[in-house]
Structure formats: structure tokens, C-alpha cells
Amino acid sequence: MKRRNAWLGQETSIRAMFLLGTLVAMSGSAGSCNGSSSDAATDDGSERTEDLPEEVPSPDTGTGDDADPDDGPDVGSEDHGTADADADAESTTDEDADGDIPNREDIEADADDGDVPDDGGTGLPTGCWFARPTTDVAFAWAGRDSIDDGKFVWRWIDSSLSPDEDVLMVRDLALRIDRELLRRTFPAMVNGPSIHGEWIDFFSQTSVATTGSGEIFRVSLLAGVETQLTSNTNSDSFQISGDDFVVYRSSYSDPEAGTVFEYRYFDVRDSSEHVIATNYAGSEVAFDGHRWVAYTGADRHGVYKFDLLDPAAGPQPIGPDGILSEGMAFDRDTGTLIITTYRPSRSADLGLEAWDMATETTSDVLDDTWSEIIPDVDGHVVVYLDSEAAGESYWAHERSDIRIVDRETGAVRVVLPLDTYYGVGIWERWIAVNNYGLWGDSLITCDLVEGGFMSDDLHVVPE
């Protein structure tokens, strides 16, 4: 069985704009992010007249744990909802979303174990369903690394209680059965769940104070028993699960240097913690779950690899220096990195490339009109956000549709229409994505074969 790849994670990105779940848990108030309509643009195929800036603007400008390294959307990420990120997010009302949200009463559902979900009569494409419970204003969240091995996991906030409770939910993608795995009472949280095989990792603050240190926790999908992994009193977050390692980011305050950012990994075999790289603020990271870690330098420029099986080699620069990246993810079966890049010398916007970690060779996947960003990959199929339907660069209004591309045949399909999305992930025939707009603030999973987007042999079916 194939396993889908890394970071959303978590995402990188721009998810910090959308991850309001913790704010809701802290305040009990409703907050959401507005995905505004994009300006109309010509679609006659003529050459674009707007210039992409030397550095594609990213709304992820935080300098603390509110700066999501993943694409986010991880948007991102991307892009995972820390207290700092949520406190900085702008609070808006549901009416700020473009258009009316259809059948909102049908979107909300009970979270009983064994609940079989449907589309709530809201016009989702064939083969797509809401993850239940799904409620509005950021009461639920998942990322790219929340889907693997036939399972999808997400965080849901039960605000009917006082104090709020964070709930870890699991969906069996084939059976379409949702069940509750873990429940924690605020200020204990379940932020940014990431799954790899049997194990689900998340981050949470450890003290009753909202300023308590963030640490990484692990829970067994089978046993449902949680264990605290890290214990370094830093702000640990945005973890990516793997076989023997968990990759995460960490930050702490230094009297002389200010806030120091690090990428770290936890070795599950001996419970040891190690530093991968420091001073990476504004970058993003991906992990193949086995060996390779890839991350970008400051302001998402330049790409580095780190071999967890040969840590003494340290970070190694790969690829050209003069690129800008907005999202990267590994195919866990091959260790191939799918990365969004902007190369001023050859491209007017962001396109998709494939990078081989061992040989450091690169090849084009897709470079169409406008932006192709925040990818995830499993095997030969890549899912990504595409702003072509908006008629503008993604960063104009952060609107896109969800598309898949077959790396072997080149076939491309639109799965979900133009709207605001983040945290899209893929595993075999299934994708999972956060949506804000057409279907409220919701989590959606799709069976691409049932929907006619993929054939039984998991190739993209042309239009």
C-alpha cells in the first residue's frame, strides 16, 4: 500500500491566516478568514500583463510560532493553529465569505462513532463527503500530513462544553466511518494532527497557562493511548510523522539573538532530540517519513536536504539558489520531492517540479498559466492549488481550484471549483482538504475513483 507524503502539515505558507481553531478554544468566540473574490481577468490566452514581484508575497510573515513554514494554506501548510497565530488572525463574520453558504444546517452533524457521512445535500462533486462533525468558523482543522494509509485525521473543537474540548477524529476512507479517538479538555489541545501508519502526532501546550511550552505528543491509532515525546520546554510545533523519526519545528527566546527558530527531529527509537537546522524563519519543510528532510532557506529561497540516516553530513544545499518556493511534499514511496518553484529566468509564476534527493536532478511536472502551488503527492499523482480559474496570480486574492496532475501521462483534472482552500493532502485514490467559502468552513474528503477523476489503476482520467 502506498503512503502519502509529507508536509502540511502542515503546511507553509499561509495556513496561519486560517488556523483559528485555537482562538475559538481560548475565547469561545467565532473567528474566520475571508477568502475574497478575485478581480476579473481576461481568459483569451493573451500574455499576462502583471509582473510577478521578485519575491512572491506571502501572508506568512510571522516571526514566532504563528509563522507556518508550510505552505500554508499548508493555506500550506501548510500550512496548525497555535495560540499566537490564532490571536493574530483577523476575526470576521460568515457573511464575509463570497456567496451564500448553502444548507448550513445540513453541514453540522453529530460525531457518534460509526457515523457514515454524506455531502449534506450541498452539491459536493460525486465521491466527496464532509468530515463529521464539520462546523463553521474554524471548529475543525487538518493538514497535508493528516492523511495516510487509508486514514484521515483531524482536530475538532467541541465548544458545547465549558471549558472547550479538543477532539481527535479519525475517518476510515474506504468504509467512510468516522470515530472519536481522543478528547482533551482546554487548555490541553490537539493541534495539527499528523498521521503515519499506526501513529498520530500532534502538538499542545503543556501547562495550564496559554503561554506554556509547546511539546509534541503521540497517540496510537489502535490503542488510543497518548504519550508526550518532546520535553525541551521550547515551543515545539508543526510535526511530521514518520517511521522512526518525527520532524518538527521549534523556537525559543535568546537574550542576544531574539527568537531563534530550529528544525528538529525526535528519534523514536531512543527518545532523543536533535537539531537539523537553525535560523530558518520564513521557510518551509517536508519529510518523506523515512529518511529525507527538505527545507527552504530564509524567505523561502534556496533548498536544503538533510539525511536522517546520515545526520553527521549535515544540511546540504540542492537545486539552484535563485528560486522561490511556495510548498513542497515528498512521495513517501520514492523519496521524490514535488516542489513549487518560481524561477525568474524562465517563468512568470509558480510551477511544479520533481526533485530526486539522491541524484539532485530536477524535472518539470507542470508550468501552466498562473500559479500551481502547495502540492502533495502519492505515486504519480500530484494534487495542488491552481489559480488559473481566478485569472491571476494566487497571491492576489488566495483563490484557486483543486486539481490533480498525472506525472506519467500529463493529464490534469479539476476536482473542486474556484474557492478558498488549504491543507490539501492525497493518499492513493483519496484527497482531503480544508474549504472556506462554498461549503462554509469545512473539511472535505473525496474518492477520486468514485468521482471519475481517476481510473481503477489510479491514473488521472482526462476530461
KOLZA-281660 format. One record per residue (C-alpha): x, y negated, z; residue number from 1. Coordinates in nm, 4 decimals, padded with zeros to 6 digits. Layout:
KOLZA-281660
{node {X, Y, Z}, NUM};
...
This chain:
KOLZA-281660
{node {00.0000, 00.0000, 00.0000}, 1};
{node {00.1278, -00.3407, -00.0877}, 2};
{node {00.1687, -00.6040, 00.1755}, 3};
{node {00.1047, -00.9670, 00.1018}, 4};
{node {00.3746, -01.2167, 00.1616}, 5};
{node {00.4820, -01.4929, 00.3849}, 6};
{node {00.4111, -01.8450, 00.4979}, 7};
{node {00.1247, -02.0448, 00.5946}, 8};
{node {00.1482, -01.9602, 00.7510}, 9};
{node {00.1472, -02.1336, 00.7999}, 10};
{node {00.1584, -02.3337, 00.5974}, 11};
{node {00.3607, -02.6578, 00.4736}, 12};
{node {00.2859, -02.9146, 00.3748}, 13};
{node {-00.0301, -03.0726, 00.4593}, 14};
{node {-00.2240, -02.8487, 00.6834}, 15};
{node {-00.1590, -03.0794, 00.9723}, 16};
{node {-00.4259, -03.3057, 00.8213}, 17};
{node {-00.6866, -03.0354, 00.8501}, 18};
{node {-00.5945, -02.8359, 01.1602}, 19};
{node {-00.8334, -02.9945, 01.4059}, 20};
{node {-00.9327, -02.6829, 01.5946}, 21};
{node {-00.7206, -02.7519, 01.8988}, 22};
{node {-00.8523, -03.1068, 01.9212}, 23};
{node {-01.2020, -02.9648, 01.9302}, 24};
{node {-01.0984, -02.7214, 02.2004}, 25};
{node {-00.9401, -03.0021, 02.4030}, 26};
{node {-01.2172, -03.2564, 02.3669}, 27};
{node {-01.5255, -03.0636, 02.2635}, 28};
{node {-01.5850, -03.3314, 02.0034}, 29};
{node {-01.6293, -03.2858, 01.6321}, 30};
{node {-01.3437, -03.3854, 01.4054}, 31};
{node {-01.2806, -03.3113, 01.0422}, 32};
{node {-01.0686, -03.4214, 00.7495}, 33};
{node {-01.2124, -03.5829, 00.4466}, 34};
{node {-01.1423, -03.4399, 00.1059}, 35};
{node {-01.2368, -03.7424, -00.1020}, 36};
{node {-01.3382, -03.7294, -00.4656}, 37};
{node {-01.0704, -03.7830, -00.7238}, 38};
{node {-01.0869, -04.0579, -00.9788}, 39};
{node {-01.1992, -03.9559, -01.3224}, 40};
{node {-00.9201, -03.8947, -01.5719}, 41};
{node {-00.9016, -03.8135, -01.9391}, 42};
{node {-00.9039, -03.4455, -02.0336}, 43};
{node {-00.8248, -03.4783, -02.4012}, 44};
{node {-00.4794, -03.3236, -02.3574}, 45};
{node {-00.3012, -03.6533, -02.4195}, 46};
{node {00.0220, -03.7238, -02.2389}, 47};
{node {-00.0199, -03.8323, -01.8805}, 48};
{node {00.0463, -04.1981, -01.8189}, 49};
{node {00.1056, -04.1937, -01.4446}, 50};
{node {00.4591, -04.1281, -01.3256}, 51};
{node {00.5349, -03.8817, -01.0530}, 52};
{node {00.7461, -04.0558, -00.7890}, 53};
{node {01.0974, -03.9369, -00.7266}, 54};
{node {00.9630, -03.7638, -00.4196}, 55};
{node {00.6100, -03.6326, -00.4381}, 56};
{node {00.4302, -03.7912, -00.1439}, 57};
{node {00.3344, -03.5540, 00.1311}, 58};
{node {00.0916, -03.6366, 00.4088}, 59};
{node {00.3016, -03.4177, 00.6366}, 60};
{node {00.5100, -03.6964, 00.7831}, 61};
{node {00.5043, -03.5995, 01.1495}, 62};
{node {00.8284, -03.5635, 01.3338}, 63};
{node {00.7094, -03.3301, 01.6056}, 64};
{node {00.5212, -03.0019, 01.6031}, 65};
{node {00.2457, -03.1790, 01.4173}, 66};
{node {00.4627, -03.1701, 01.1044}, 67};
{node {00.3645, -02.8464, 00.9331}, 68};
{node {00.6540, -02.7058, 00.7290}, 69};
{node {00.4294, -02.5011, 00.5079}, 70};
{node {00.2672, -02.6458, 00.2512}, 71};
{node {00.0032, -02.7156, 00.4045}, 72};
{node {-00.2602, -02.7416, 00.3093}, 73};
{node {-00.0232, -02.4171, 00.4241}, 74};
{node {-00.3151, -02.7745, 00.3033}, 75};
{node {00.0286, -02.5489, 00.3480}, 76};
{node {00.0833, -02.4031, 00.5365}, 77};
{node {00.0559, -02.4324, 00.5402}, 78};
{node {00.0484, -02.5482, 00.6274}, 79};
{node {-00.1747, -02.4162, 01.2550}, 80};
{node {-00.3246, -02.6747, 01.4849}, 81};
{node {-00.1031, -02.7901, 01.7679}, 82};
{node {-00.2262, -03.0351, 02.0274}, 83};
{node {-00.0039, -03.3089, 01.8821}, 84};
{node {-00.1227, -03.2501, 01.5274}, 85};
{node {-00.4858, -03.2474, 01.6279}, 86};
{node {-00.4558, -03.5601, 01.8371}, 87};
{node {-00.3065, -03.7467, 01.5412}, 88};
{node {-00.5682, -03.6294, 01.2921}, 89};
{node {-00.8329, -03.8806, 01.1920}, 90};
{node {-01.1830, -03.7920, 01.3073}, 91};
{node {-01.4598, -03.8238, 01.0503}, 92};
{node {-01.8165, -03.7070, 01.0132}, 93};
{node {-01.9518, -03.4299, 00.7952}, 94};
{node {-02.1141, -03.6897, 00.5713}, 95};
{node {-01.7652, -03.7927, 00.4596}, 96};
{node {-01.7365, -03.4744, 00.2546}, 97};
{node {-01.8162, -03.5042, -00.1142}, 98};
{node {-02.1716, -03.3996, -00.1865}, 99};
{node {-02.4196, -03.2283, 00.0390}, 100};
{node {-02.3201, -02.9142, 00.2234}, 101};
{node {-02.5744, -02.6519, 00.1141}, 102};
{node {-02.7637, -02.4337, 00.3595}, 103};
{node {-02.5547, -02.5284, 00.6576}, 104};
{node {-02.7860, -02.3315, 00.8842}, 105};
{node {-02.7029, -02.0172, 00.6884}, 106};
{node {-02.3309, -02.0661, 00.7335}, 107};
{node {-02.3421, -02.0282, 01.1110}, 108};
{node {-02.3763, -01.6726, 01.2361}, 109};
{node {-02.3260, -01.4604, 01.5415}, 110};
{node {-01.9922, -01.2890, 01.5934}, 111};
{node {-02.1180, -00.9494, 01.7019}, 112};
{node {-01.8757, -00.6640, 01.6443}, 113};
{node {-01.9601, -00.4835, 01.3248}, 114};
{node {-02.1334, -00.7812, 01.1652}, 115};
{node {-02.1378, -00.7338, 00.7886}, 116};
{node {-02.1013, -01.0784, 00.6264}, 117};
{node {-02.2562, -01.2197, 00.3125}, 118};
{node {-02.2447, -01.5509, 00.1285}, 119};
{node {-02.5280, -01.7020, 00.3301}, 120};
{node {-02.7134, -01.7844, 00.0102}, 121};
{node {-02.4816, -02.0759, -00.0560}, 122};
{node {-02.3697, -01.9878, -00.4063}, 123};
{node {-02.0259, -01.8405, -00.3492}, 124};
{node {-01.8832, -01.6557, -00.6503}, 125};
{node {-01.9581, -01.2841, -00.6791}, 126};
{node {-01.7366, -01.0859, -00.4454}, 127};
{node {-01.6852, -01.3729, -00.1972}, 128};
{node {-01.8090, -01.3896, 00.1631}, 129};
{node {-01.7796, -01.6150, 00.4631}, 130};
{node {-01.5725, -01.5000, 00.7575}, 131};
{node {-01.8097, -01.4953, 01.0544}, 132};
{node {-01.8537, -01.6838, 01.2686}, 133};
{node {-01.7825, -01.9825, 01.0499}, 134};
{node {-01.8940, -02.3194, 01.1797}, 135};
{node {-01.8300, -02.6735, 01.0751}, 136};
{node {-01.5738, -02.9293, 01.1921}, 137};
{node {-01.2710, -02.7048, 01.2263}, 138};
{node {-01.4030, -02.4447, 01.4685}, 139};
{node {-01.2218, -02.1762, 01.2682}, 140};
{node {-00.8791, -02.1586, 01.1072}, 141};
{node {-00.6486, -01.9189, 00.9218}, 142};
{node {-00.3360, -01.9499, 00.7088}, 143};
{node {-00.1451, -01.7761, 00.4314}, 144};
{node {00.0042, -01.5229, 00.6697}, 145};
{node {-00.3342, -01.4305, 00.8096}, 146};
{node {-00.3956, -01.1584, 00.5504}, 147};
{node {-00.2071, -00.8301, 00.5214}, 148};
{node {-00.2523, -00.4539, 00.4994}, 149};
{node {-00.6265, -00.4706, 00.4324}, 150};
{node {-00.6992, -00.7034, 00.7259}, 151};
{node {-00.7735, -01.0730, 00.7624}, 152};
{node {-00.7361, -01.2526, 01.0981}, 153};
{node {-00.8434, -01.5970, 01.2073}, 154};
{node {-00.8933, -01.8180, 01.5102}, 155};
{node {-01.2454, -01.9250, 01.6064}, 156};
{node {-01.3350, -02.1646, 01.8883}, 157};
{node {-01.6409, -02.0761, 02.0937}, 158};
{node {-01.7494, -02.4208, 02.2112}, 159};
{node {-02.0779, -02.2971, 02.3575}, 160};
{node {-01.8837, -02.2252, 02.6752}, 161};
{node {-01.7143, -02.4614, 02.9172}, 162};
{node {-01.4211, -02.4639, 02.9004}, 163};
{node {-01.3963, -02.3620, 02.5355}, 164};
{node {-01.2640, -02.0200, 02.4423}, 165};
{node {-01.0294, -01.9353, 02.1569}, 166};
{node {-01.1298, -01.6116, 01.9848}, 167};
{node {-00.9106, -01.3951, 01.7614}, 168};
{node {-01.1256, -01.2351, 01.4908}, 169};
{node {-01.0353, -00.9507, 01.2528}, 170};
{node {-01.2013, -00.8537, 00.9251}, 171};
{node {-01.1636, -00.5173, 00.7567}, 172};
{node {-01.1547, -00.6403, 00.3979}, 173};
{node {-01.2676, -00.3151, 00.2379}, 174};
{node {-01.5520, -00.2490, 00.4823}, 175};
{node {-01.6390, -00.6189, 00.5301}, 176};
{node {-01.6733, -00.5675, 00.9014}, 177};
{node {-01.5739, -00.8423, 01.1458}, 178};
{node {-01.4850, -00.7814, 01.5081}, 179};
{node {-01.3545, -00.9791, 01.8015}, 180};
{node {-01.0074, -00.8690, 01.9114}, 181};
{node {-00.9034, -01.1197, 02.1777}, 182};
{node {-01.0580, -01.4068, 02.3744}, 183};
{node {-00.8613, -01.6699, 02.5715}, 184};
{node {-01.0006, -01.9489, 02.7887}, 185};
{node {-00.8733, -02.3030, 02.7234}, 186};
{node {-00.6002, -02.4251, 02.7681}, 187};
{node {-00.4833, -02.0772, 02.6597}, 188};
{node {-00.5208, -02.0732, 02.2816}, 189};
{node {-00.4834, -01.8578, 01.9706}, 190};
{node {-00.3089, -02.0868, 01.7232}, 191};
{node {-00.2043, -01.9898, 01.3705}, 192};
{node {-00.2572, -01.6125, 01.3777}, 193};
{node {-00.0176, -01.4225, 01.1512}, 194};
{node {-00.0529, -01.0513, 01.0748}, 195};
{node {00.1955, -00.7882, 00.9602}, 196};
{node {00.0826, -00.4267, 00.9705}, 197};
{node {-00.0464, -00.3470, 01.3193}, 198};
{node {00.0791, -00.6649, 01.4815}, 199};
{node {-00.0739, -01.0107, 01.5063}, 200};
{node {00.1335, -01.3023, 01.6366}, 201};
{node {00.0095, -01.6444, 01.7455}, 202};
{node {00.1354, -01.9396, 01.9458}, 203};
{node {-00.0079, -02.1058, 02.2528}, 204};
{node {00.0903, -02.3371, 02.5324}, 205};
{node {00.1834, -02.1548, 02.8495}, 206};
{node {00.0821, -02.3954, 03.1247}, 207};
{node {-00.2497, -02.5462, 03.2216}, 208};
{node {-00.1196, -02.8855, 03.1138}, 209};
{node {-00.1661, -02.9713, 02.7483}, 210};
{node {00.1996, -03.0714, 02.7400}, 211};
{node {00.3134, -02.7244, 02.8415}, 212};
{node {00.5734, -02.5484, 02.6303}, 213};
{node {00.4586, -02.3544, 02.3265}, 214};
{node {00.5508, -01.9875, 02.3072}, 215};
{node {00.4892, -01.7017, 02.0653}, 216};
{node {00.2563, -01.4183, 02.1652}, 217};
{node {00.1918, -01.0785, 02.0072}, 218};
{node {-00.1157, -00.8580, 02.0178}, 219};
{node {-00.1703, -00.5076, 01.8831}, 220};
{node {-00.4430, -00.4741, 01.6226}, 221};
{node {-00.5120, -00.1255, 01.7562}, 222};
{node {-00.4809, -00.1729, 02.1315}, 223};
{node {-00.5753, -00.5399, 02.1655}, 224};
{node {-00.3139, -00.5972, 02.4379}, 225};
{node {-00.1169, -00.9227, 02.4221}, 226};
{node {00.2493, -00.9772, 02.5105}, 227};
{node {00.4479, -01.3018, 02.5336}, 228};
{node {00.7524, -01.2858, 02.3049}, 229};
{node {00.9466, -01.6107, 02.3393}, 230};
{node {01.0294, -01.7737, 02.6707}, 231};
{node {01.2683, -02.0589, 02.5897}, 232};
{node {01.0456, -02.3459, 02.7177}, 233};
{node {01.0780, -02.5182, 02.3776}, 234};
{node {00.7795, -02.5967, 02.1596}, 235};
{node {00.7617, -02.2746, 01.9549}, 236};
{node {00.5009, -02.2509, 01.6800}, 237};
{node {00.4111, -02.1536, 01.3226}, 238};
{node {00.5324, -01.7973, 01.3498}, 239};
{node {00.5512, -01.5494, 01.0578}, 240};
{node {00.5176, -01.1823, 01.1497}, 241};
{node {00.7467, -00.9065, 01.0236}, 242};
{node {00.8607, -00.5505, 01.0847}, 243};
{node {01.1404, -00.6099, 01.3349}, 244};
{node {01.1507, -00.9896, 01.3367}, 245};
{node {00.9218, -01.2848, 01.3946}, 246};
{node {01.0327, -01.6099, 01.2293}, 247};
{node {00.9106, -01.9324, 01.3871}, 248};
{node {00.9977, -02.2955, 01.4262}, 249};
{node {01.1000, -02.4654, 01.7482}, 250};
{node {01.1545, -02.8201, 01.8685}, 251};
{node {01.2864, -02.9837, 02.1824}, 252};
{node {01.3917, -03.3275, 02.3036}, 253};
{node {01.7573, -03.4211, 02.3297}, 254};
{node {01.8576, -03.7386, 02.5201}, 255};
{node {02.1021, -03.8365, 02.2471}, 256};
{node {01.9655, -03.6802, 01.9296}, 257};
{node {01.5951, -03.7271, 01.9961}, 258};
{node {01.3686, -03.4466, 01.8780}, 259};
{node {01.5660, -03.1501, 01.7481}, 260};
{node {01.3998, -02.9065, 01.5084}, 261};
{node {01.5088, -02.5485, 01.4544}, 262};
{node {01.4075, -02.2422, 01.2616}, 263};
{node {01.4494, -01.9403, 01.4843}, 264};
{node {01.3736, -01.5693, 01.4843}, 265};
{node {01.2793, -01.3221, 01.7536}, 266};
{node {01.4266, -00.9715, 01.7279}, 267};
{node {01.1518, -00.7382, 01.8465}, 268};
{node {01.3966, -00.4504, 01.8853}, 269};
{node {01.5905, -00.6082, 02.1716}, 270};
{node {01.3711, -00.9081, 02.2629}, 271};
{node {01.6453, -01.1563, 02.1706}, 272};
{node {01.6012, -01.5054, 02.0224}, 273};
{node {01.8312, -01.6540, 01.7582}, 274};
{node {01.8720, -01.9807, 01.5662}, 275};
{node {01.8549, -01.9785, 01.1860}, 276};
{node {01.8971, -02.3495, 01.1132}, 277};
{node {01.8673, -02.6864, 01.2853}, 278};
{node {01.7642, -03.0351, 01.1761}, 279};
{node {01.5177, -02.9234, 00.9126}, 280};
{node {01.2411, -03.1778, 00.9791}, 281};
{node {01.0016, -03.2121, 00.6888}, 282};
{node {01.0889, -02.8770, 00.5327}, 283};
{node {00.9009, -02.5520, 00.4817}, 284};
{node {00.9789, -02.1853, 00.5331}, 285};
{node {00.8911, -01.8384, 00.4036}, 286};
{node {00.9688, -01.4890, 00.5352}, 287};
{node {00.9328, -01.1609, 00.3460}, 288};
{node {00.8591, -00.9690, 00.6655}, 289};
{node {01.1701, -00.7563, 00.6367}, 290};
{node {01.4939, -00.9367, 00.5589}, 291};
{node {01.4888, -01.2658, 00.3741}, 292};
{node {01.4047, -01.6095, 00.5077}, 293};
{node {01.3925, -01.9068, 00.2696}, 294};
{node {01.3529, -02.2699, 00.3689}, 295};
{node {01.3955, -02.6153, 00.2219}, 296};
{node {01.6234, -02.8905, 00.3413}, 297};
{node {01.5261, -03.2357, 00.4615}, 298};
{node {01.2273, -03.3859, 00.2800}, 299};
{node {01.1789, -03.0512, 00.1028}, 300};
{node {01.4909, -03.0962, -00.1107}, 301};
{node {01.7230, -02.8057, -00.1792}, 302};
{node {01.6538, -02.4429, -00.0832}, 303};
{node {01.8441, -02.2133, 00.1526}, 304};
{node {01.8269, -01.8411, 00.2214}, 305};
{node {01.9075, -01.6526, 00.5414}, 306};
{node {01.9625, -01.2767, 00.5589}, 307};
{node {01.8283, -01.1381, 00.8877}, 308};
{node {02.0226, -00.8173, 00.8250}, 309};
{node {02.3465, -01.0178, 00.7943}, 310};
{node {02.2976, -01.3170, 01.0249}, 311};
{node {02.6713, -01.3831, 01.0510}, 312};
{node {02.6647, -01.5052, 00.6888}, 313};
{node {02.4527, -01.7990, 00.7992}, 314};
{node {02.2318, -02.0138, 00.5740}, 315};
{node {02.3280, -02.0064, 00.2049}, 316};
{node {02.2181, -02.2736, -00.0468}, 317};
{node {02.0418, -02.1341, -00.3515}, 318};
{node {01.8986, -02.2871, -00.6653}, 319};
{node {01.9587, -02.6398, -00.7922}, 320};
{node {01.9858, -02.9288, -00.5492}, 321};
{node {01.7777, -03.1735, -00.7484}, 322};
{node {01.4360, -03.0165, -00.6935}, 323};
{node {01.1439, -03.0942, -00.4701}, 324};
{node {00.9348, -02.8076, -00.3320}, 325};
{node {00.5739, -02.8010, -00.2131}, 326};
{node {00.5117, -02.4468, -00.0973}, 327};
{node {00.6875, -02.1102, -00.1133}, 328};
{node {00.5970, -01.7495, -00.0362}, 329};
{node {00.7510, -01.4040, -00.0706}, 330};
{node {00.6270, -01.0921, -00.2399}, 331};
{node {00.6945, -00.8558, 00.0502}, 332};
{node {00.7400, -00.5533, -00.1772}, 333};
{node {01.0237, -00.7000, -00.3839}, 334};
{node {01.1623, -00.9927, -00.1842}, 335};
{node {01.0921, -01.2223, -00.4804}, 336};
{node {01.0234, -01.5808, -00.3751}, 337};
{node {00.7455, -01.7690, -00.5511}, 338};
{node {00.8122, -02.1392, -00.5102}, 339};
{node {00.6524, -02.4626, -00.6254}, 340};
{node {00.9139, -02.6987, -00.7673}, 341};
{node {00.9368, -03.0414, -00.9192}, 342};
{node {01.2423, -03.0930, -01.1401}, 343};
{node {01.2671, -03.4498, -01.2672}, 344};
{node {01.4851, -03.3395, -01.5570}, 345};
{node {01.2226, -03.1155, -01.7138}, 346};
{node {00.8790, -03.1508, -01.5524}, 347};
{node {00.6222, -03.4235, -01.4974}, 348};
{node {00.4650, -03.2486, -01.1987}, 349};
{node {00.4869, -02.9396, -00.9775}, 350};
{node {00.5083, -02.5920, -01.1333}, 351};
{node {00.5620, -02.2331, -01.0153}, 352};
{node {00.8902, -02.0430, -01.0327}, 353};
{node {01.0130, -01.6988, -00.9206}, 354};
{node {01.3482, -01.6681, -00.7429}, 355};
{node {01.5419, -01.3490, -00.6765}, 356};
{node {01.7152, -01.3694, -00.3376}, 357};
{node {01.9880, -01.1140, -00.4134}, 358};
{node {02.0927, -01.2427, -00.7577}, 359};
{node {01.9742, -01.6033, -00.7093}, 360};
{node {01.8289, -01.6017, -01.0609}, 361};
{node {01.5169, -01.8066, -01.1345}, 362};
{node {01.2383, -01.7777, -01.3898}, 363};
{node {00.9263, -01.9780, -01.4734}, 364};
{node {00.5860, -01.8499, -01.3671}, 365};
{node {00.3645, -02.1405, -01.4707}, 366};
{node {00.4086, -02.5075, -01.5561}, 367};
{node {00.0727, -02.6359, -01.6769}, 368};
{node {-00.0842, -02.9801, -01.6709}, 369};
{node {-00.0836, -03.1454, -01.3309}, 370};
{node {00.0023, -02.9679, -01.0050}, 371};
{node {00.0371, -02.5968, -00.9252}, 372};
{node {00.1215, -02.5826, -00.5550}, 373};
{node {00.1066, -02.3914, -00.2244}, 374};
{node {00.1313, -02.0409, -00.3703}, 375};
{node {00.1001, -01.6970, -00.2198}, 376};
{node {00.1851, -01.3722, -00.3959}, 377};
{node {00.1325, -00.9995, -00.3807}, 378};
{node {00.2911, -00.7897, -00.6522}, 379};
{node {00.2472, -00.9529, -00.9914}, 380};
{node {-00.0450, -01.1795, -00.8948}, 381};
{node {00.0037, -01.5322, -00.7575}, 382};
{node {-00.2767, -01.7367, -00.6008}, 383};
{node {-00.2306, -02.1135, -00.5866}, 384};
{node {-00.3962, -02.4554, -00.5763}, 385};
{node {-00.4287, -02.6249, -00.9157}, 386};
{node {-00.5261, -02.9904, -00.9633}, 387};
{node {-00.5858, -02.9766, -01.3393}, 388};
{node {-00.9640, -02.9942, -01.2944}, 389};
{node {-00.9161, -03.3151, -01.0949}, 390};
{node {-00.7254, -03.4679, -01.3855}, 391};
{node {-00.4483, -03.5999, -01.1647}, 392};
{node {-00.1553, -03.5009, -00.9512}, 393};
{node {-00.2613, -03.3078, -00.6427}, 394};
{node {-00.1249, -03.5770, -00.4159}, 395};
{node {-00.3648, -03.8382, -00.5496}, 396};
{node {-00.6606, -03.7028, -00.3507}, 397};
{node {-00.5586, -03.3483, -00.2451}, 398};
{node {-00.8275, -03.1823, -00.4563}, 399};
{node {-00.7839, -02.8630, -00.6533}, 400};
{node {-00.9410, -02.5377, -00.7544}, 401};
{node {-00.8161, -02.1926, -00.6537}, 402};
{node {-00.6541, -01.9980, -00.9371}, 403};
{node {-00.4682, -01.6729, -00.9867}, 404};
{node {-00.1990, -01.6023, -01.2464}, 405};
{node {-00.0665, -01.2652, -01.3597}, 406};
{node {00.3129, -01.2787, -01.3751}, 407};
{node {00.3223, -00.9864, -01.6181}, 408};
{node {00.0543, -01.0915, -01.8662}, 409};
{node {00.0327, -01.4657, -01.8066}, 410};
{node {-00.3476, -01.4512, -01.7686}, 411};
{node {-00.4969, -01.7254, -01.5485}, 412};
{node {-00.8397, -01.7344, -01.3830}, 413};
{node {-01.0226, -01.9916, -01.1714}, 414};
{node {-01.1660, -01.8206, -00.8624}, 415};
{node {-01.3110, -02.1149, -00.6655}, 416};
{node {-01.4098, -02.4531, -00.8123}, 417};
{node {-01.2682, -02.8007, -00.7588}, 418};
{node {-01.2798, -02.8919, -00.3899}, 419};
{node {-01.0516, -02.9219, -00.0864}, 420};
{node {-00.8723, -02.6027, 00.0204}, 421};
{node {-00.5769, -02.4996, 00.2323}, 422};
{node {-00.4117, -02.1888, 00.3712}, 423};
{node {-00.4835, -01.9578, 00.0770}, 424};
{node {-00.3375, -01.6067, 00.1007}, 425};
{node {-00.3535, -01.2876, -00.1061}, 426};
{node {-00.3174, -00.9161, -00.0401}, 427};
{node {-00.3828, -00.6667, -00.3223}, 428};
{node {-00.7360, -00.7401, -00.4509}, 429};
{node {-00.8367, -00.9847, -00.1755}, 430};
{node {-00.7764, -01.3524, -00.1113}, 431};
{node {-00.8652, -01.5631, 00.1930}, 432};
{node {-00.8845, -01.9409, 00.2035}, 433};
{node {-00.9978, -02.2345, 00.4172}, 434};
{node {-01.2517, -02.4606, 00.2464}, 435};
{node {-01.3620, -02.8089, 00.3365}, 436};
{node {-01.6384, -02.9584, 00.1248}, 437};
{node {-01.8765, -02.7479, -00.0826}, 438};
{node {-01.9300, -02.4896, 00.1889}, 439};
{node {-01.8761, -02.7032, 00.4958}, 440};
{node {-01.5642, -02.6269, 00.6941}, 441};
{node {-01.5434, -02.2551, 00.6321}, 442};
{node {-01.3253, -01.9502, 00.5839}, 443};
{node {-01.3878, -01.7522, 00.2670}, 444};
{node {-01.2637, -01.4095, 00.1584}, 445};
{node {-01.3005, -01.2780, -00.1963}, 446};
{node {-01.2726, -00.9316, -00.3506}, 447};
{node {-01.1185, -01.0228, -00.6861}, 448};
{node {-01.2002, -00.6884, -00.8446}, 449};
{node {-01.5667, -00.7008, -00.7471}, 450};
{node {-01.5825, -01.0600, -00.8663}, 451};
{node {-01.4456, -00.9616, -01.2073}, 452};
{node {-01.1284, -01.1673, -01.1694}, 453};
{node {-00.9072, -00.8566, -01.1520}, 454};
{node {-00.9226, -00.5148, -01.3140}, 455};
{node {-00.9029, -00.1934, -01.1127}, 456};
{node {-00.5278, -00.1798, -01.1783}, 457};
{node {-00.5012, -00.5263, -01.0150}, 458};
{node {-00.4234, -00.7262, -01.3291}, 459};
{node {-00.5882, -01.0617, -01.3863}, 460};
{node {-00.8797, -01.0348, -01.6303}, 461};
{node {-00.8609, -01.3137, -01.8911}, 462};
{node {-01.1595, -01.5475, -01.9323}, 463};
